[in-house]
Amino acid sequence: MTRGDGEGLPVDGPGYDSPTVNRIDDIPHGVVWLDDRGIVRAANPAAAILFVQANATLVGRDFFRDLMPGTNVPRGRGRFLSGVRRGRLDVAARFALDRAAGPVQLDLRMASVDGAEGASIELIPTERPAPRDPRLGAAAVERRERAEPVDVSVCEREPIHIPGSVQPGVVLLVANPTDLTILAHSANVAEAFPDAGSSLLGRSLHEVLPDGFVACISEALVEGRMTGGQTVLEHMCLGEDDTVPFLGVAHAHDGRVIVELEVVPERPDDFRSTQRSGAGPAVSRLRAARSVAEVAEATAREVRAATGFESVLVYRFDADWNGAAIAEDKVGDWSRSLLGLHFPASDIPAQARALYLRARSRFVTDRDAEPVPILGDAAGADSPVDLTFAQHRSLSPIHLEYQRNLGVNGSMSASIVVDGALWGLLIGHHRRPHYVPPEARATAALLAETLAMRVQEIEGRRLWEAQQAHLAAEGRLVRQLTRSDDYVAALTAGETTMLDLFEAEGAAVVADDAVTVVGRAPEPEAIRTLRDWLLGARPTAEAGFSTHALPAAYPPALAYADRGSGLVAVFVDESRRNLLLWFRPEVPSTVSWGGDPRKPVAPGSGSAAVLPRRSFERWIEERQGLSKPWAEWQLSFATSLAQVVEGVVLRQRRTIVELTGLLADKERALEQKDVLSREIDHRVKNSLQIVSAFLLMQQRQTRDPEAKQAFAETSARVMSVARVHDSLYQAENIEDVDLGQTIENLCRDLSGMAGDGHTVGITADARVMVPYRKAVALLLIATELVTNAFKYASRDAGGSHISVSVSDQGGGRVRVRVCDDGEGLPEGWADRKPKGTGLGMKLVRAMLDQIDATLEVANDPGACFTVHA
């Protein structure tokens, strides 16, 4: 038996004889005999003891999927199927068997016997204890029962970016970026390089990796394309006889080149247990969601379909880094729903959140799999290998224990980053080990990015609308102030009052010792006392103060919590005797926590300094003395209004010209509506371009011609919508789009994407302005017609020429015409089955119906499509 996968496995001497199905009962360690599909045909008593089942119940079971799902990975079941297909199976590897009493590490030896059907798998327990054992002594269990709190900062100081090991299934190489000399590597290098012995130290990547891959690495290093998580990747075959498929992924970080060689399926269908629809349609479905809740629910559903996890949830952080599960999609028998539960910030410490912001996704196939240590000069304590961006970095023991407590084995996490900040996480859970192929992992990461873009777009639009409404109300207040000698009356008794700002239910003005109240606010004497507290408690340089928990900061406010649990207060002048205040009432509520948030962790023993909490039962917290939170911009707007009050009214030393200038400033603030709107459309356009770039990147990595075409078409559709937003951003009127100019830009994009040989000529009437909704539909129609012309009107001698025209038909109607110089449409073309999926024409018809448009088709002499809308 030759040495195979796994670090530290024994090498058998000459004459090793694999067991046969007829003589396995007398072998002291576990043995199962499988058919070519991996179904158990026979098992010995020792195997039954390992699996805590009778022999008879093992027969007929799928060994890889049912009995030991941690082996249902390319280096386990994948190598088994490959060996069976070749008629020669001879592989060794280490895997974990998850049992109720704790995981057991087993050395598996898979071998076929000449002349015998099927193959044997020997299961030999290792002498080393499972990683969980050091934390399960009697003292640790007792401390966990008491759930004694410990300093959470211990978790936050854990160096999770330098674990010193990687997950099994990947071979890690660490090289000097100058000469690509190998400085360190994972202990399982024999898996990829069986002839290398136990060490590759001092050798060059040129000696061990394919020339093309190393050349790409060198070129990317020179051009600076491997930093910040950027990668170079290539598929290759390594291992014995160069028959084991690997995916090589390289990046540069902390002065080193890090190469991960992941064992991947020999055939995609060996591990294709999820949907095949791809990222394009899923992204489209996310684009159709209208609210954050809808897009979160759609993302959870799409990611679970793409990855096969039993549960996928969207987890959102609040301002204090507590988390909440806002969407969940799970299998029917998933016993514990996390939807609606909140989790304390200590569950995901600060350094873990920082790492999530840099390295955007992480997948764990088997929680209990034994990590593979990193060996070599660069792996020492003085210079540990920083695996921040390594896809297969081993996880923290505390995190793995947290998963055990939650009842989770296989898992994933993908960061949701909105406007440069960590907004939340996309989390996948599986009760047993669960392998996700690289293409499905890429789809999940893309969907997480799409969710982030949609959240930024939706929340940005909501924020913009709220700010515009408040700008308008503040502008009316400023006008009232400029026409009044009594600023208090202008703020509290006019057509528009302070109460129209910030969704407050009460407001007050303190002018020296006089208090004027509007709406539901505390009594004047209570407000004067509150003003005195603010004078003493808030720094002189601080002009404003806001809180949604006033009773917690100022206990006397408990007496009027029903009116003033939330407060925004701004001083008007330097003397701080004049004050503007807004109040919000208490909103009694209950918060459902996933366990008691006051007991986040407990002290551990052995190698673990702390143990994560183990209770995730619903724990209800009654909350009082809290109002609806204020937004940061609301305090800023309040401060701005106080400055106007100070300048316009209190000093009253300004001339009418100065007052007019202040009003003009506020009018300009109102005019920022157009600027803000264009900025939002600009960001949306950028977001769409990012999605298009992801799709093009996926296209370049896909070998299937139909898939490449599908990605190209989807990218073109996304780009067409981006062009509409680009036109809105540049237009004077934010409601209408110059259709001719926009289609001209679109055709230029499409011509560039189509490559050499294709040309597009366009004629358009000047300033054919159409509403945004109609522009989106017409650009999507034009995209489909032009790209179809590129595909079907090309001639043998070269590309095609497409003529596009846009004309104003009067009365708000326009005509868009797309003609090619091909051979035209054959007779009965409309009744024929489409060459592709037919999605393009379905989309055209859907867009026509949406804007009440018609389509005329003729040969003139090439195919000519005319849209009247």
Helices and strands as residue ranges (DSSP letters): E 30-34, E 40-43, H 45-50, H 55-58, I 63-67, G 69-71, I 74-78, H 79-86, E 90-97, E 104-112, E 119-125, G 133-135, H 138-146, H 153-156, E 165-166, E 170-175, E 182-186, G 189-191, H 205-208, H 211-223, E 232-238, G 240-242, E 244-253, E 256-263, G 268-271, H 279-288, H 292-307, E 311-317, E 323-330, E 342-343, G 345-347, H 350-358, E 361-364, E 372-376, G 377-379, H 397-406, E 411-418, E 421-429, H 438-482, H 487-492, G 498-500, E 506-511, E 514-519, H 524-537, E 544-547, H 550-553, G 555-560, H 561-564, E 566-571, E 578-584, E 589-594, E 601-603, E 610-612, E 618-623, H 632-645, I 646-650, H 656-701, H 705-730, E 736-738, H 739-754, E 759-764, E 769-771, H 772-792, E 801-810, E 813-820, G 829-831, H 839-850, E 854-859, E 863-868
